Amino acid sequence: MAYLSLPAYIQKPRAVWRTFARRLAGIWPKGLYARSLLIVILPMVILQCVVTYVFMERHWQLVTTRLSMDLTQDIAALIDLSKSYPTDSDRETLTRIAQDRLKMDVEFLPKGPLPPTLPKPFFSIIDIALSNEIRKQIGRPFWLDTVGRSNFIEVRILLDDAILRVVALRSAAYASNSYIFILWMTGTSAVLLIVAIAFLRNQIRPILRLVGAAEAFGKGREVDFRPRGAREVRQAGYAFIEMKRRIERAIEQRTTMLNGVSHDLRTILTRFKLSLALMGGEDSDEMQKDVDEMQRMLEAYLAFARGDAGESSVKVDMRHFLEDICADAQRHGHDVKMSFTGDPDVAVRADAFKRCLTNLVGNACRHAKTTWIEATRDARFLTIHIDDDGPGIPADRREDVFRPFFRLDEARNQDEGINDGTGLGLAIARDIASSHGGDITLSDSRFGGLRATVRVPV
């Protein structure tokens, strides 16, 4: 079936939207707390910007324009009166009336050139409004200063025979108390943001507790968790607790079943051994070896199936822990070297983790002359590298060796000697590392052989 392509005028906006979405995802915060804060803060900031713009554009500018209009009308009236009464005594009377009634200092200066134009201030709403009104109502050359003295405005207008100098209060032409509205708005918003941040932190904390409990359970540690927070978060917490109970119950049932199977099979093997001991002879010796091998294989299978169930995590000194493993290998005649850096205190299931590392170290020792153990503990992970100078494993077979019952028949039999050739050594090791929340990887060693890396969170 052929698919019809979308028209170009639809494809292009979709491509632009996908590009924008990818770029936005790159800069968008990844954490729930940061995203929640943005969800609260962004609408409030946008609302404040819109309200401030509307207030500035409509209310503040309108009030300033009207005040400037009134001040210009008063100045225009003084100019008309000065034309009607041009004598010096009449102008003194105008000056007195302007000071007493209009709250303006008025002075008639000798005619001459106006001062040079001053640079406009950054926030020039009053300059624009007052200049427009002077041009509209008076229509004469003028000079305006709204910067020199912050509380006053000076206007000079060129008349026919003089220069009219007017000094008025800034509040007469400018809505000077409008900033109080912005201060109240920003102050109230800041208080509301602080309250919102506090509430969001309380809402996020139960989610973080749930995440911590899930991580601790994944590492095999004891979890003391009680659901708190909003209804949905509590529901997720109760679902986690129920899941934890089911997993523990399934593990307990499997362990109980395996213990029963182990007891029954061991009883039968014990009867075989007793019968062979009574029989005697060369044939019984060969059969005894087969029975012993069956018992070792049975122990290996049960150990793999049982895992490390029932063991709790404890703090161990990992440096001494690795030194003991090296000492055990050295007692068997192997050349093992060890180094450790970082804080040695690590919480692990001691017996299971020792078995994991013993399997890896024993496997390296069987196929190499020298084995190196390098361990590093940082703030997040414990990383242990086990290097050897043996034949190694082909890169395309390194994942296969972790499968249960898989054994290499070529250059290096990875599980030979581990669990007596059952093919479970690396499978058990990776299973133990996974139960600690980590993993095991294989790579090329700098010494020419194989490197096994165990990495578990701390």
Secondary structure, DSSP 8 states (H G I E B T S, - for coil): -------HHHHHHHHHHHHHHHHHHHHS--SHHHHHHHHHHHHHHHHHHHHHHHIIIIIIHHHHHHHHHHHHHHHHHHHHHHHHS-SHHHHHHHHHHHHHHS-EEEEEEES----------SS-HHHHHHHHHHHHHT-S-EEEESSSSTTEEEEEEE-SSEEEEEEEEGGGTS-GGGHHHHHHHHHHHHHHHHHHHHHHHHHHHHHHHHHHHHHHHHTT--------SSHHHHHHHHHHHHHHHHHHHHHHHHHHHHHHHHHHHHHHHHHHHHHHHHH-SHHHHHHHHHHHHHHHHHHHHHHHHHTTTT---EEEEHHHHHHHHHHHHHHTT-EEEEEEEE--EEEE-HHHHHHHHHHHHHHHHHH-SEEEEEEEE-SSEEEEEEEE-S----GGGTTGGGSTT----SS--TTTTGGGTTS-HHHHHHHHHHHTT-EEEEEE-TTSSEEEEEEEE-
